[in-house]
């Protein structure tokens, strides 16, 4: 048995980043994706891709938490989501 990494997860069912909650927090802070991307030092399209793919480094997630003044609960809900309907 062991870990078989050849199987791909079902697309659209499991998602690491809760994009809807992240977008909501961006808006709550009076920002948009472009402004957050600029503060992160990345291109807007790169941030959109990272949001779509859930491909954030720990440093990027930490920086987003600081930019958006996220609580621990919000950060966990955004970056450690495991199911998005």
N, C-alpha and C positions, 0 to 999 in steps of 0.2 A: 504494500500500500504506500504509505508516505505521502508527501505533498506533491501532487501533480499540478504543475504550473502551466500545463498546456491548455487547460480548460479556461475559457474566457467567461467572466461574469455576465449575467444578463444585462444588456444595456437598458437604461431607463428605469431600473428597479432600485439598485443599490447605488448610492452616491455618497462620497465622503464629505463633500462640502454642501451645506444647505444654502444654495445660491439665492433662493428667495429671501431667506432671513438676512443674508449678507447684503443684498441689494436694499432691503428695508432699512438696515442700519446705516447704510451709506446715505440714503435719503433723509433719515432722521437727523443726521449730522449736517444737513444742508450741503452735502457734497454730491458729486456724480462720479462715475467710474473713471472718467478722464482725470479729474482732480486727484482721486486716490492713486491712480497710476503714476501721476507726476510726483506725488509725495513719496511713492515707493521707488522712484527712479526707473520706471519702466514704461514702455509704450502702452497706450490704451488697448490695442489689439492683443498684446501679450497678457494683460490682466484679464480681458474677456476670455481668452483661451484657458488661462489658469483657473478661472471660475468655472468654466464649462467642464474642464477635465479634472478638477479637484487637485491640481498639481502645484500646491504651495509648499515652499520650504518652511521649516520651523521659523527661520528668521523673517520670512515674508508674512507668515501668520501672526507672529509677534508684532511686527510693524503695523499690520492692519488693525490689530487690537489696540495699539497705542493711538493710531490715527482716528479710530472710531470710538475711543474711550469705552471699549467693551468690558463688561463684567466677566468674571470667570465663567459664569453660567451661560452668558451669550456666546463667549468664545467656544465653549464646549459644544453648544447647540449648533454653531455654525461649522466648525472645523472637524467635529467628530460625529457628524450625522451619519447614520448608517442606512436609513431608509427614507426616501422622499417619494411620496405618492404622486 
